[in-house]
Amino acid sequence: MKPKRAQNKEPSPQRAQKENSGLFSDIRTWGNDNVFKKVVSNSTYLFASQAVSAVLSILTANLLGVASFGELGVVISFVTNINRLLSFRMGDFVVRYMGGALADEKPKQASATLKVAGLTELLSSTLAYLVLLALSRWGALTFAKDLAAQPLFIIYGLTILGNVITETATGALQVTGHFKSLALLNFLQSLVTMGLFAAVFFKQGGVFAVMLVYLAGKLILGIGPVLLALYWLPRHLGRGWWRTGLRGNLPEPKEMARFAVNSNFSGMVTILARDSEVLWVSYFFDTLGAGYFKVALAVINLVVMPITPFITTTFPEITRHVARREWERLKQLLIRVTVISGAWTGTVAAGLLLLGRQLLFSPWTLFGRTIYIYKEVYAPAYAVLMVLLIGFGVANIFYWDRSLLLAFGKAELPLRVSFFAMLGKVGLGFLIVPALGYMAEAALFSAYFVVTVGILVFKGLGEIRQFDGCHSQSGAV
């Protein structure tokens, strides 16, 4: 469903002047923007639910030590990426097509879209677990460097079965605006996980015990959205929505299939280029280097955490504005969220540059007691952090780059950009990383973000200018 061109009437000069001035209006007027307030409030709910997870990562690192923390990261990353590799990114699919159908007030199309997404995800998740079982031995030997780690891969892989239709359910909850329910679920999961981890921490448990804690948390996050969706969806789609027939109710089935395939292939590219750093470092070196990278990425997650919820809350609003051809409101939303993400990212980056080493990796005295966040043994992670911060900073500021193009139905463009950038990154990785060390991997990772985000932002804004320009010319005629 691509936006139609040149169908709106020319706005009055007074209205156009008001909308254009709103793009750079005084920050005090932002509180009057209902869409912007909705995005911020929903993001706040999700941010609050993620804070406990960040603390858990720090405690886990200090409990296990560098090598064991790296091994845990290898197991989690390997299982997660196998699942993503065979996933069709049904969350994006649901937001794109179910969101568009609801914006056009077509509940039967929305219901049919949701059914297709759920069935596709169910089949792909089952296949993913079977693939994991087949590759678990290879994963243990290649990345964990220890065959004894194979049971960890198999047991943690149960998260795949616990998340069989989670992406579909989560996308439906995002489209229907139930971010608070998702946040409460995440917060409940965090409390349960922290309680279980406390028991493991006081008993000084090892990798297996900690992995079971993470497994429990993932199962809650997998099953919970499905139960929430089953509760809320009848209020938006009507009772018996799941009985809606697919024939005649799917908007542009060929385009939907192309979108799903492109999104899945895009996910595969993303796995190889940006979601497998712990695996790449462990492959080239060992779990010690993987431990440093996992800590650096954990700190990065703290930096991006307040902005990350904006991705899921902004996408439905971007999709809605594009479907309704509200170009001025779309530009206004993008400018305002970019100002927020840029201000936060710049401030935190400056703080980490000036005080990060002392604050994160050195002991310091508080009320006469010596405390630390990460033990000094993790200090090499600081250099990795500083390099990664460049790329992640750019991606964090312009976090909406891919979402904007997806809303225009341009799923193939991020795919092409990411694919060629991935080929360059992986190819250079094999050429230079073994010789130059894991810092070279960090540099390649940052470069990947800078290049891809820059191109996607340029292309996305070009789409807005193109459609908005056609609208303006049509109005003038």
C-alpha positions as CSV (number, residue, x, y, z in Angstrom):
1,M,0.0,0.0,0.0
2,K,2.0,3.0,-1.3
3,P,0.8,6.5,-0.6
4,K,-1.1,8.0,-3.5
5,R,0.1,11.2,-5.0
6,A,-1.6,14.5,-5.6
7,Q,-5.0,13.7,-4.2
8,N,-5.3,16.3,-1.4
9,K,-6.6,19.8,-2.1
10,E,-4.3,22.7,-1.7
11,P,-4.3,23.9,1.8
12,S,-5.2,27.5,2.6
13,P,-2.3,29.9,2.9
14,Q,-3.1,30.4,6.6
15,R,-3.0,26.7,7.2
16,A,0.2,26.2,5.2
17,Q,1.9,29.0,7.1
18,K,0.8,27.5,10.4
19,E,2.0,24.0,9.5
20,N,5.3,25.2,8.1
21,S,6.0,27.4,11.1
22,G,5.2,24.4,13.3
23,L,8.2,22.5,12.0
24,F,10.6,24.7,13.9
25,S,8.1,26.1,16.5
26,D,9.1,27.0,20.0
27,I,9.8,24.0,22.1
28,R,7.1,25.2,24.5
29,T,4.5,24.4,21.9
30,W,5.5,20.8,21.6
31,G,3.2,19.9,24.4
32,N,0.3,20.7,22.2
33,D,1.2,18.1,19.7
34,N,-0.9,15.1,20.6
35,V,0.9,12.7,18.3
36,F,4.3,13.7,19.7
37,K,3.0,13.4,23.3
38,K,1.7,10.0,22.5
39,V,5.0,8.8,21.2
40,V,6.9,10.2,24.2
41,S,4.5,8.8,26.8
42,N,4.5,5.3,25.2
43,S,8.3,5.4,24.9
44,T,8.5,6.3,28.6
45,Y,6.5,3.2,29.5
46,L,8.8,1.0,27.6
47,F,12.0,2.7,28.9
48,A,10.9,2.2,32.5
49,S,10.5,-1.5,31.8
50,Q,14.1,-1.9,30.4
51,A,16.1,-0.4,33.3
52,V,16.1,-3.5,35.4
53,S,17.5,-5.5,32.5
54,A,20.5,-3.2,32.2
55,V,21.3,-3.7,35.9
56,L,21.0,-7.4,35.5
57,S,23.6,-7.4,32.7
58,I,26.1,-5.6,34.9
59,L,25.6,-8.0,37.8
60,T,25.9,-10.9,35.5
61,A,29.2,-9.7,34.2
62,N,30.7,-9.2,37.6
63,L,29.4,-12.6,38.8
64,L,30.7,-14.7,35.9
65,G,34.0,-13.0,34.9
66,V,35.1,-12.0,31.4
67,A,35.4,-15.4,29.7
68,S,32.2,-17.0,31.2
69,F,30.3,-13.8,30.5
70,G,31.5,-14.0,26.9
71,E,30.5,-17.6,26.7
72,L,27.0,-16.7,27.9
73,G,26.9,-14.0,25.3
74,V,27.9,-16.5,22.6
75,V,25.0,-18.8,23.5
76,I,22.4,-16.1,23.7
77,S,23.6,-14.5,20.4
78,F,23.8,-17.8,18.5
79,V,20.3,-18.9,19.5
80,T,18.7,-15.5,19.0
81,N,20.3,-15.1,15.5
82,I,19.2,-18.6,14.4
83,N,15.6,-17.5,15.3
84,R,16.0,-14.2,13.5
85,L,17.6,-15.8,10.5
86,L,14.4,-17.7,9.8
87,S,12.0,-15.0,11.0
88,F,10.1,-12.9,8.5
89,R,10.1,-9.9,10.9
90,M,6.4,-10.3,11.5
91,G,6.4,-7.3,13.8
92,D,7.3,-4.9,11.0
93,F,4.9,-6.7,8.7
94,V,2.0,-6.3,11.1
95,V,2.7,-2.7,11.8
96,R,3.0,-2.0,8.1
97,Y,-0.1,-3.7,6.8
98,M,-2.4,-4.1,9.8
99,G,-1.6,-0.5,10.8
100,G,-2.4,0.7,7.3
101,A,-5.7,-1.3,7.2
102,L,-6.8,0.1,10.6
103,A,-5.9,3.7,9.4
104,D,-8.2,3.1,6.4
105,E,-10.9,1.7,8.7
106,K,-10.8,-1.8,7.2
107,P,-11.0,-4.2,10.2
108,K,-11.4,-7.3,8.0
109,Q,-8.1,-6.6,6.2
110,A,-6.4,-6.0,9.5
111,S,-7.7,-9.4,10.8
112,A,-6.7,-11.3,7.7
113,T,-3.2,-9.7,7.8
114,L,-2.8,-10.7,11.4
115,K,-3.8,-14.3,10.7
116,V,-1.3,-14.6,7.9
117,A,1.5,-13.2,10.1
118,G,0.7,-15.5,13.0
119,L,0.7,-18.7,10.8
120,T,3.9,-17.7,9.1
121,E,5.7,-17.0,12.3
122,L,4.5,-20.3,13.8
123,L,5.9,-22.3,11.0
124,S,9.2,-20.4,10.8
125,S,9.8,-20.6,14.6
126,T,9.3,-24.4,14.6
127,L,11.7,-24.7,11.7
128,A,14.2,-22.4,13.5
129,Y,14.3,-24.7,16.6
130,L,14.9,-27.8,14.4
131,V,17.8,-25.9,12.7
132,L,19.2,-25.0,16.1
133,L,19.3,-28.6,17.1
134,A,21.1,-29.5,14.0
135,L,23.7,-26.7,14.4
136,S,24.2,-26.8,18.2
137,R,27.3,-29.0,18.0
138,W,28.9,-26.8,15.4
139,G,28.0,-23.7,17.3
140,A,29.6,-25.0,20.5
141,L,32.9,-25.9,18.8
142,T,33.1,-22.9,16.5
143,F,32.1,-20.0,18.8
144,A,32.2,-21.2,22.4
145,K,35.3,-23.3,21.6
146,D,34.0,-26.0,23.9
147,L,31.8,-29.0,23.0
148,A,30.6,-29.1,26.6
149,A,28.7,-25.9,25.9
150,Q,26.3,-27.7,23.4
151,P,23.6,-28.4,26.0
152,L,23.5,-24.6,26.8
153,F,22.6,-23.9,23.1
154,I,19.9,-26.6,23.1
155,I,18.3,-25.6,26.4
156,Y,18.4,-21.8,25.8
157,G,16.9,-22.6,22.4
158,L,13.6,-23.3,24.1
159,T,13.2,-19.5,23.9
160,I,12.4,-20.0,20.2
161,L,9.5,-22.3,21.0
162,G,8.3,-19.9,23.7
163,N,8.2,-17.1,21.1
164,V,6.4,-18.9,18.3
165,I,4.0,-15.9,17.5
166,T,5.4,-13.2,19.7
167,E,6.4,-10.8,17.0
168,T,2.9,-11.0,15.5
169,A,1.3,-10.3,18.9
170,T,3.7,-7.5,19.7
171,G,3.1,-5.8,16.4
172,A,-0.6,-6.0,16.9
173,L,-0.3,-4.4,20.4
174,Q,1.9,-1.7,19.0
175,V,-0.6,-0.9,16.2
176,T,-3.5,-0.7,18.7
177,G,-1.6,1.4,21.1
178,H,-1.2,-0.9,24.0
179,F,2.4,0.1,24.9
180,K,1.5,0.4,28.5
181,S,0.5,-3.2,28.7
182,L,3.8,-4.2,27.0
183,A,5.7,-2.1,29.4
184,L,4.0,-3.6,32.4
185,L,4.7,-7.1,31.1
186,N,8.4,-6.2,30.6
187,F,8.5,-4.8,34.1
188,L,6.9,-7.9,35.5
189,Q,9.4,-10.0,33.6
190,S,12.3,-7.9,35.0
191,L,11.1,-8.3,38.6
192,V,10.8,-12.1,38.1
193,T,14.2,-12.3,36.5
194,M,15.8,-10.1,39.2
195,G,14.3,-12.3,41.9
196,L,15.6,-15.5,40.3
197,F,19.0,-13.9,39.6
198,A,19.3,-12.7,43.2
199,A,19.1,-16.4,44.3
200,V,21.7,-17.4,41.8
201,F,23.9,-14.4,42.8
202,F,23.9,-15.2,46.5
203,K,24.7,-18.9,45.7
204,Q,27.5,-17.8,43.3
205,G,25.9,-19.8,40.5
206,G,27.7,-20.4,37.2
207,V,26.9,-20.0,33.5
208,F,24.2,-22.7,33.4
209,A,22.3,-21.2,36.4
210,V,22.4,-17.7,35.0
211,M,21.3,-19.0,31.6
212,L,18.2,-20.6,33.2
213,V,17.3,-17.2,34.7
214,Y,17.5,-15.6,31.2
215,L,15.5,-18.4,29.8
216,A,12.7,-17.9,32.3
217,G,12.6,-14.2,31.4
218,K,12.5,-14.8,27.7
219,L,9.6,-17.3,28.1
220,I,7.6,-14.6,30.0
221,L,8.3,-12.1,27.2
222,G,7.4,-14.7,24.6
223,I,4.1,-15.9,26.0
224,G,2.9,-12.7,27.6
225,P,2.3,-10.6,24.4
226,V,0.2,-13.4,23.0
227,L,-2.1,-13.5,26.0
228,L,-2.3,-9.7,26.0
229,A,-3.2,-9.7,22.3
230,L,-5.9,-12.3,22.8
231,Y,-7.4,-10.0,25.5
232,W,-7.2,-6.7,23.6
233,L,-7.8,-7.5,19.9
234,P,-11.5,-8.3,20.2
235,R,-12.0,-4.7,21.2
236,H,-10.4,-3.4,18.1
237,L,-11.2,-6.1,15.5
238,G,-14.4,-7.5,16.9
239,R,-15.3,-10.8,18.4
240,G,-14.4,-13.8,16.3
241,W,-11.9,-11.8,14.3
242,W,-9.7,-14.9,13.8
243,R,-12.6,-16.4,11.7
244,T,-12.1,-13.8,9.0
245,G,-11.4,-15.4,5.7
246,L,-8.2,-14.7,3.8
247,R,-9.7,-14.7,0.3
248,G,-10.5,-11.2,-0.8
249,N,-9.4,-9.6,2.5
250,L,-5.7,-9.4,2.0
251,P,-4.5,-6.1,0.6
252,E,-2.2,-6.7,-2.3
253,P,-1.0,-10.2,-1.4
254,K,2.0,-10.1,-3.8
255,E,3.2,-6.9,-2.3
256,M,2.8,-8.3,1.2
257,A,4.7,-11.5,0.3
258,R,7.5,-9.4,-1.3
259,F,7.6,-7.2,1.8
260,A,7.9,-10.2,4.1
261,V,10.6,-11.9,2.0
262,N,12.6,-8.6,1.7
263,S,12.2,-8.0,5.5
264,N,13.4,-11.5,6.2
265,F,16.4,-11.2,4.0
266,S,17.1,-7.8,5.5
267,G,17.0,-9.4,8.9
268,M,19.6,-11.9,7.7
269,V,21.8,-9.1,6.5
270,T,21.4,-7.3,9.9
271,I,22.4,-10.5,11.7
272,L,25.6,-10.8,9.8
273,A,26.5,-7.1,9.9
274,R,25.4,-5.8,13.3
275,D,23.8,-8.4,15.6
276,S,26.6,-11.0,15.7
277,E,29.6,-9.0,17.0
278,V,30.0,-11.2,20.0
279,L,30.0,-14.2,17.7
280,W,32.4,-12.7,15.3
281,V,34.9,-11.7,18.0
282,S,34.7,-15.2,19.6
283,Y,35.1,-16.8,16.1
284,F,38.2,-14.8,15.3
285,F,39.7,-14.9,18.8
286,D,38.1,-16.4,22.0
287,T,35.4,-15.8,24.6
288,L,37.6,-13.4,26.5
289,G,37.4,-10.9,23.6
290,A,33.7,-11.7,23.3
291,G,33.3,-10.8,27.0
292,Y,34.9,-7.3,26.4
293,F,32.6,-6.7,23.4
294,K,29.5,-7.9,25.4
295,V,30.3,-5.4,28.1
296,A,30.9,-2.6,25.7
297,L,27.6,-3.4,24.0
298,A,25.9,-3.5,27.4
299,V,27.0,0.0,28.1
300,I,26.0,1.1,24.6
301,N,22.5,-0.3,25.4
302,L,22.4,1.9,28.4
303,V,23.1,4.9,26.1
304,V,20.5,4.0,23.5
305,M,17.9,2.6,26.0
306,P,15.9,5.8,26.4
307,I,15.7,6.1,22.6
308,T,15.1,2.5,21.7
309,P,11.4,2.5,22.7
310,F,10.9,5.4,20.3
311,I,11.5,2.9,17.4
312,T,8.5,0.8,18.2
313,T,6.3,3.8,19.2
314,T,7.3,6.1,16.3
315,F,6.8,3.5,13.5
316,P,3.0,3.2,13.8
317,E,2.7,7.0,13.8
318,I,5.0,7.3,10.7
319,T,3.0,4.6,9.0
320,R,-0.3,6.4,9.8
321,H,0.9,9.8,8.6
322,V,2.2,8.3,5.3
323,A,-1.1,6.3,4.8
324,R,-3.0,9.6,5.3
325,R,-0.5,11.7,3.3
326,E,0.0,14.1,6.2
327,W,3.4,15.2,5.1
328,E,3.8,18.3,7.2
329,R,2.8,16.4,10.4
330,L,5.3,13.7,9.4
331,K,8.1,16.1,9.0
332,Q,7.2,17.8,12.3
333,L,7.3,14.5,14.1
334,L,10.6,13.5,12.6
335,I,12.2,16.8,13.5
336,R,11.0,16.7,17.1
337,V,12.0,13.1,17.9
338,T,15.4,13.7,16.2
339,V,16.0,16.7,18.4
340,I,15.3,14.6,21.5
341,S,17.5,11.7,20.4
342,G,20.3,14.0,19.3
343,A,20.3,15.9,22.6
344,W,20.4,12.7,24.7
345,T,23.0,11.0,22.6
346,G,25.3,14.0,22.5
347,T,25.1,14.6,26.2
348,V,25.8,11.0,27.2
349,A,28.6,10.6,24.6
350,A,30.3,13.6,26.0
351,G,30.0,12.2,29.6
352,L,31.4,8.8,28.6
353,L,34.3,10.5,26.8
354,L,35.2,12.6,29.8
355,L,34.3,10.4,32.7
356,G,33.5,6.9,31.3
357,R,36.7,5.1,32.2
358,Q,36.8,6.4,35.8
359,L,33.1,5.9,36.4
360,L,32.6,2.5,34.8
361,F,35.8,0.6,35.1
362,S,37.6,2.0,38.1
363,P,36.8,1.6,41.8
364,W,35.6,4.8,43.5
365,T,34.7,5.8,47.0
366,L,31.2,6.6,48.1
367,F,30.4,7.3,51.8
368,G,33.7,5.8,52.8
369,R,33.1,2.6,50.9
370,T,34.9,1.4,47.7
371,I,32.4,0.4,45.0
372,Y,32.6,-0.2,41.3
373,I,30.2,-0.8,38.4
374,Y,32.3,-3.1,36.3
375,K,35.3,-4.8,37.8
376,E,38.7,-3.5,36.7
377,V,39.3,-6.7,34.7
378,Y,36.8,-5.3,32.2
379,A,38.8,-2.1,31.5
380,P,39.8,-3.1,28.0
381,A,36.1,-2.8,27.0
382,Y,36.4,1.0,27.4
383,A,38.4,1.4,24.1
384,V,35.8,-0.8,22.3
385,L,33.0,1.3,23.8
386,M,34.5,4.6,22.5
387,V,34.8,3.3,18.9
388,L,31.3,1.7,18.9
389,L,29.9,4.9,20.3
390,I,30.5,6.7,17.0
391,G,28.4,4.4,14.9
392,F,25.7,3.8,17.5
393,G,25.5,7.5,18.2
394,V,24.6,8.2,14.5
395,A,22.1,5.3,14.5
396,N,20.6,6.4,17.7
397,I,20.0,10.0,16.5
398,F,18.4,8.9,13.2
399,Y,16.7,5.8,14.6
400,W,13.7,6.3,12.3
401,D,15.7,5.8,9.1
402,R,14.5,2.3,8.2
403,S,11.0,2.8,9.7
404,L,10.4,5.8,7.3
405,L,11.3,3.8,4.2
406,L,9.2,0.8,5.4
407,A,6.2,3.1,5.8
408,F,6.6,4.1,2.1
409,G,6.7,0.4,1.1
410,K,10.4,0.6,0.3
411,A,11.5,-2.5,2.2
412,E,13.9,-3.4,-0.6
413,L,15.9,-0.2,-0.3
414,P,17.2,-0.7,3.2
415,L,17.9,-4.3,2.2
416,R,20.1,-3.3,-0.7
417,V,22.0,-0.7,1.3
418,S,22.5,-3.1,4.2
419,F,23.4,-6.0,2.0
420,F,26.3,-4.2,0.2
421,A,27.5,-2.6,3.4
422,M,27.4,-6.0,5.1
423,L,29.5,-7.6,2.3
424,G,32.1,-4.8,2.7
425,K,32.1,-5.2,6.5
426,V,32.3,-9.0,6.6
427,G,34.9,-9.1,3.8
428,L,37.1,-6.6,5.4
429,G,36.6,-8.4,8.7
430,F,38.2,-11.6,7.4
431,L,41.0,-9.6,5.8
432,I,42.1,-7.3,8.6
433,V,40.5,-8.3,12.0
434,P,42.7,-11.4,12.6
435,A,45.8,-9.3,12.0
436,L,44.8,-6.0,13.7
437,G,42.7,-7.4,16.6
438,Y,39.2,-6.9,17.9
439,M,39.5,-3.1,17.8
440,A,39.4,-3.4,14.0
441,E,36.1,-5.2,14.3
442,A,34.8,-2.3,16.4
443,A,35.9,0.2,13.8
444,L,34.2,-1.8,11.0
445,F,31.0,-2.0,13.1
446,S,30.9,1.8,13.6
447,A,31.6,2.4,9.9
448,Y,28.8,0.2,8.9
449,F,26.3,2.3,10.9
450,V,27.6,5.6,9.7
451,V,27.4,4.5,6.0
452,T,24.0,2.8,6.1
453,V,22.2,5.2,8.3
454,G,23.5,8.2,6.3
455,I,22.2,6.7,3.0
456,L,18.8,5.6,4.4
457,V,18.1,9.0,6.0
458,F,18.9,10.7,2.7
459,K,16.6,8.4,0.7
460,G,13.8,8.6,3.3
461,L,13.7,12.4,3.3
462,G,13.9,12.3,-0.5
463,E,10.6,10.2,-0.5
464,I,8.9,12.9,1.6
465,R,10.1,15.7,-0.6
466,Q,8.9,13.8,-3.7
467,F,5.4,13.1,-2.5
468,D,5.1,16.5,-0.8
469,G,6.3,18.2,-3.9
470,C,3.7,16.3,-6.1
471,H,1.0,17.3,-3.7
472,S,2.1,21.0,-3.8
473,Q,2.2,21.0,-7.6
474,S,-1.2,19.4,-7.8
475,G,-2.7,21.9,-5.5
476,A,-1.3,24.7,-7.5
477,V,-2.9,23.4,-10.7
